[in-house]
Amino acid sequence: MLDFQKKVEILRRYESLCYTICVSLLHDEAEACKAAEQALLLLFADQAFLQETDEGKPRYVLRLCTKESLNRKMRNGLKQSASF
């Protein structure tokens, strides 16, 4: 099991990629920040991500950020349509 500092060090390498994916999908900086933050929190606790090879980590980040962005987009879409 990795210590806190090592996990943070790993995540810092993927922070920019995570935000870039989220902003590309959401086209909204504030929502992208929230989605990226949630994705990074999930990655921090995800042992499978932490054990993934360096080559596999970007794909893992892409998959998780895409999922988080689409979930956020769906939730916000439902909130907006409920307000009509």
NORVEN-V966975 format. One line per field, one symbol per residue. ss: DSSP state (h for helix, s for strand, l for the rest). phi: phi as a letter, one per 20 degrees, with the letter a starting at -180 (. if undefined). psi: psi as a letter, one per 20 degrees, with the letter a starting at -180 (. if undefined). A space follows every 50 residues. Layout:
ss->???
phi->???
psi->???
This chain:
ss->lllhhhhhhhhhllhhhhhhhhhhhhllhhhhhhhhhhhhhhhhhlhhhh hllhhhhhhhhhhhhhhhhhhhhhhhhhhhhhll
phi->.eegfffffffffdffggfgffffeelbfffffffffffffffgeeffff effffefgfffgffffffffffffffffffffee
psi->pqrghggggghhhjgggggggghhhhkogghhggggggghgghhiohggh iqrhhighhggggghgggghggggghghgghhi.
